[in-house]
Amino acid sequence: MADFIRDTTELLRRTPNVLRALLTGLPSSWLDTPDVAGGWGPKDVVGHLITGEQTDWIERTRRILEHGTAVPFDRFDRFAHAQRDVDATLDQLVERFGALRAENLEQLGSLAREADLDRRGLHPSLGEVTLRDLLATWSVHDLDHVSQVYAGLAGSRDAEVGPWKQYLGILLRRDDPAAVPG
């Protein structure tokens, strides 16, 4: 994969636009349901993505490139958004995420090259990881959380779909991941 960074960046560049199109201006009746019981709603997801942009992906990329495995990554606070974003609207968070992502992708373009992908860093609980691992995880992390947003939106209409629920895998996964029709 000679264009791994470019290909990964192409997906990462799309996430803010997906969230902007999906969430901005949406009535609150769609936005109050978490993806699963005890899970996150869209505002939590976007807040969490912002934290990643502020403290995780580019910081860890720099750490790999500057220190290798000599200096481990800082731990990531998965819940930093909970207190930080209390007074922000979802629309504001979506725009903040978009701005941070654009800045980070610009930085990534000037920091990393294909030849750097096998360089290693030290994760505090996973041990040694490569830059390739980190960048692949960044893109799949986006996909995971976008799917979480979709699940929450679908869940807001769980009761209203009536008997059609048996055909809607996104709702069945909320109840029992093994129940999804093949």
Beta strands, then each sheet from edge to edge (+ up, - down):
strand 1: 120-123
strand 2: 127-130
sheet 1: 1+ 2-
end
